[in-house]
């Protein structure tokens, strides 16, 4: 059963592959982000579990962003959702009522495409991607095709990119594992999340697929997005001269948002009511993994 405890335990199995960080001895407790405004001048915002759950805006999140802006706080969304182009991400947020502009959104998809290694001439990237993804935001020198629509790419592709698990099954994991055992090639992971909170539960994400494949092949993958440093350094560059201790990473998970933020040297805020820990007391999970946020708040 894919639930919070299962996801937490699976994150713990890959803990050695994640960044290392120091944490406060105790967390401060609040109701929402308004309780934290004296501590921070800028907020890095996860999307799922902070702004939205699936395709639904979290109650009060739109108004909270407006209130933070009115206080002069700088906002940047840092999302591991790699199924959408930048324009599609913005369109989704605007549809939900948020007013972020392009400079205020960084996605793991952006990071992965910016960091794609150059394949030998004529070689193609095979992507696990959502139906209809046209890869229009990919680098000009990168030719990408849908793996789901051309299984021959398991043999022919020069490398593989995991953008989405929407059209992925365990059978696909088996096939890609075997293909990489037969002919090792680069594996790029544009969404390191193991699960994501949806309206009706937790979905399985590309990070989970990637870890199963690397555990079975013994080969490394290149991860782009939280909790890894490539995500945070990109965002922090956009935040100019704000001191890191005055910036907070706001998220719903311990192993991606809190761990990644702490490793980057910024403050951390865990939201408990809408994401991975919805319906759970987070204290036992924090005790077990010793990943402790600076703040724990109920809602955005």
N, C-alpha and C positions, 0 to 999 in steps of 0.2 A: 504494500500500500504506500503510495507516494503522499506523505504527509510531512508536517513540520519536523517531527522527530527523525524521520527517515532522511530528510534533506540535510538536517543539521549533522547527523552522524556521517553522511556521505561527504560533506564538506570537511569534517575532521579527518577522514581517510586521506585527503589530499593536502592536509595542512602543511606538510613539509615542503610542498611545492609553491606555497604562497609566501608573500613578503613577511618579514619579521618586524615587530613593532613593540614599543613600550606603551603601557596603559596606565590610567590613573588608578589609585587604590580604591576609589569609590566613585559612583556616579551620582550626579545631581538629578533630582526628579522634578518633572514639570508636566503641565497639561498639554501645551502646544508651543510652537516656535516663539510666540510672543514672550514666553518666560526666559528665553535665551538671548534676547536682543542686547542686553548689557554686555554680554561676553564676546559678541562677534560683529564684525563689520561687513562680512560677506558670507554667502551660503552657496555651497556646491550641492545641488539637489539631485538625488536619484529620482527617477520617474515612477517606476512601478512600486507601489506601496507608500509613496510620498505625495505624488501629484495625482496618480490614477491607479486604479486596479483594473487591469485589462483595458477595456475601451470606455471606462466610466471614471469621471473625475471624482476624487475623494471629496466628500462634503466639506466645504469651508476652505479648500486648498486655493482656489482662485482668489478668494477674498484675502487669504493670508499673504499671498504673493504681492497683492496690491498694497497691503499694510506694510510689508517689509520695504517695498520700494518707497513708500511715503516716508519711511524713517531713514532713507538714504542708503539702504543696504544693497550691495551688489549681488546679483543672482546669476548663476550659470548652472544649466542642467547638464549632468554627466550621466548618460544612459548607456547601458549594455545592450539595448535593443538594436539589433543589427539588421533587422528585416526591412528597414525603411531608408530611403535616401534622406538627405538633410531636408529637402523641400517637403517630403512626405511627413517627416517627424514634425516639422513646424505646422503643417496643415492639421495634423492630429491635435497638437496642443491648442491651436487656435479654435478648432472645432469644439474642444472641451472647455474653452473660455479663457485660456491663458494667453498672455500677450508677449511671450518671449520672441526675440528676433534671432536672426541667424548667428549673430555673434555671441549669443547666450546659450547656445546648444552645442555640446560636443558628444558625439556618439562613438561607440567602439567600432562601428563600421567605418567612420571617418579615419580613425586611427589605423585600422587594419589596412585600408586601401592606401593610406599614406606610407605604410611600412612594408608593402608587398615587395618581396625580392623580385628581381628581374629574372624571368625564365629564359632558357636558351631560345634562340630565334625559332619561331613557328610553334612553340609549345603553348598549350592552353591551360588556363586554370579551370578546374571543375568545381562548381559551387553547390553546396546544399543551401537552397534559397527558397523563399516564398514564391508561389506561382505569380507570374507577371513581373517579377523583378527584372528590370532591363539593364542594370549595372551601369546606368548612364553617368554615375559619379565615380566610376573606377578610373584609375590612371590611364592615360592615352596608350601607353605601351603594354597594357594588360588586357589580353583577350580572355573573357570569362563566359562560360556556358553553363547551363543548368545540368547538373548531374542526373537529376530525376528524369530528364527528357532525353538523355543520351548515355545509357549505362556503359557504352563502349569506352567512355572517358575513364572508367576505372583502370583500364589498361593504357590508354593513350595520353591522358592528361599529364602535364608537367608538375602539377601540384593541386592541392585541394584547399578550399576555403569553406569554413562552416559559418554561415550567416544566419540560418534559421533552421529550426527543427520541425517546421510546420508540415513538411512532406517527408518526414524521416521515420523509419521504423527500425526495430532491432535487426531485421534482415539487412537493412542498409548498413548498419554498424558492422555486421559480420562481413559483408562484402567489401567495405572499405578497409577493414582490418586485414583481410586476406590480401587485398591489392597492395597494401603498404608493406606487408611481409614479403610478398613476391618481388616488389620493386619499390624500395623506399623513396619517397618524395616529400617535399615540404607540406606540412599541414598547418594552416593558418586558422586560428580560432578568433572570430570577431565578436563573440559573446561568451565570456568566461563563466556566466551564471550556470549553476546546475539546475535551478528551478526558477520560475517566475510566478508571482501571484496574479491569478485571473479571478474573474467574478465567481467562478464555480470551483475554484481549487487551485492547485499548483500545476503548472505545465513543465515538462522536461525541456531543458534548453541545451544549446550546443556545447557548453562547457562539460556537461555530463557525458555527452557522446565522446568528446575529445579525450577525457580522462580514461574512459574505458578503452579506447583505442590505444592510447600511449601505454597504459598498463599492460596491454596484451602484446604490443609490438616491441616494447622497450625503447621506442624512439621518442624524441621530444617533439612537442608542438610549440608554435609561437602564439602566445596569448596577447590579445589587445583589449584593454578595458579594465574596469575595476576587478580585483584590487591591485592591479599591477601599476608600476610607476609610470609607464608611458601615458596612461590616462590622466593621472594627477599632474604630471609636469606640464602637459598641454593646457590644462585648465588654469593652473597657477600662473603660467605665462600670461594668460589673458587677464589675470587679476592684478597685474601691475605691481605696485609697491606695497600692497597690503601685507602686513606681517602674517606669517603662517598661523601663529597662535590666535589671530583675530579672524581666521577663516574656519568655517565649520563644514564638514561633510555630513549631510543629512540623508539617512537611508533606513532601510527596513531589515538589513541583514548584518550579521556580525562578521562573517568571513569575507564579504566583498566590500561593503560600505565602511564599516567601522574599522576593520583591519587595514583596508587600503588607505583610509584617511589618516589613521594613526601612523602608518608607515611613512606617509608623505609629510608628517609633521604638522598636520592641521587638527583642529578640534573635531570632535565627533558627536553626532546626535542620532540616537536610535529611536525610530518611531515604531511603537509596538502594536497599534490597533488595526493596521490595514494591510500589512505585508506578510512576510514569512511567519511572524509570531502572532498573528491575529488569533484571538481566543486562547492564548497561552500566557502563563506567567514567564517572563523572560529570565527571571533571576536564576533558576536552575541551569539554564543553558549558558548563561554568563559564567556561572561558577565552574561548570564543567570544562569550558574551553579557555577561560581566563582572558577572553577578548572583551574588554570593558570600555563602554563609551563614556565620554565626559558627561553627557546628558541622556536620560531616558525620558521621552515624552509620549503621551498617549496618541496624539494626532498632530497633523500638520498645523 
